[in-house]
Amino acid sequence: MLLAADIGNTNITLGVFDGEKLKGTWRVATSVHRMPDEYAITILSFFDHQHIKYSEIKDVVLCSVVPPLVDSFEGLCQQYLNVTPLVVEAGVKTGIRICMDNPREVGADRIVNAVAAHQLYGGPVIVIDLGTATTFDAVSVEGDYLGGSIAPGISIATEALFTRTAVLPRVELVSPKRAIGRNTIAAMQSGIVFGYVGLIEGVVSRIQKELGDKAKVVATGGYAELLAKETRIIDMVNADLTLLGLRLIYEMNKT
């Protein structure tokens, strides 16, 4: 079995593959202060709950936007699973060409998403990752990574309203009933959710024009389901896109 790990700024998403089948997925909060042993205990408890023996994990592949945690996960994989993980970084085969001024600047998770989206849906394709940041990535017909856009994530914007104002409360992000909110919470939910829908539609429209060809639009990340309900511009939601991309890259690099 293969363990795939996407180490993000807010959450670490884990998945175990048995061949091409995704047997289980889990999320744990990201913290650079947790020791490798602490992460190991959490991960092994996930395996127990899913009736997966950790001895069955023969390989690990990971991508990370939190550099300090790469060493932590390499250590726990070696100590507890007796495996040296494949880390998606410069020099790893991905099957796509990165058409950026400095390819090393591109987050590994964005490349992994691009690989999965092109493999699953063809090209051109636009990937929207609605996580800590809201990222847009454009992939050509040939599978070249062309670049994209980065905006603050919806959770960052929501938290900023609470922390940077005197009277506005924290709110739950749910689909608003109407654009004209009749109380403060409803008004905030409307402004945040419909505001981000407007952001998505605007950026995707501009990327579509620059691509020239009609591109499929796939959304992933924690807020993808919420925002996809409010717009027709998103063609499909795939919550496991990054994990699937990690498995594909692992297969490309097997020796």
Protein Blocks (a to p, Z undefined) as FASTA:
>chain_A
ZZdddddfkbccddddehjbcfbdcdddddfkbcfklmmmmmmmmmmmnopafklpmbdc
dddfbfklmmmmmmmmmmmnopacddddehiaehiacddfblmlpcfklmmmmmmmmmmn
opadddddddfbccdddddfkopafbdcddddfklmmmmmmmmpmklccddddddfbfbd
cbfklmmmmmmmmmmmmmmmmmmmmmmmmnopacddddedjklmmmmmmpckbmbdcfkl
mmmmmmmmmmmmpZZ
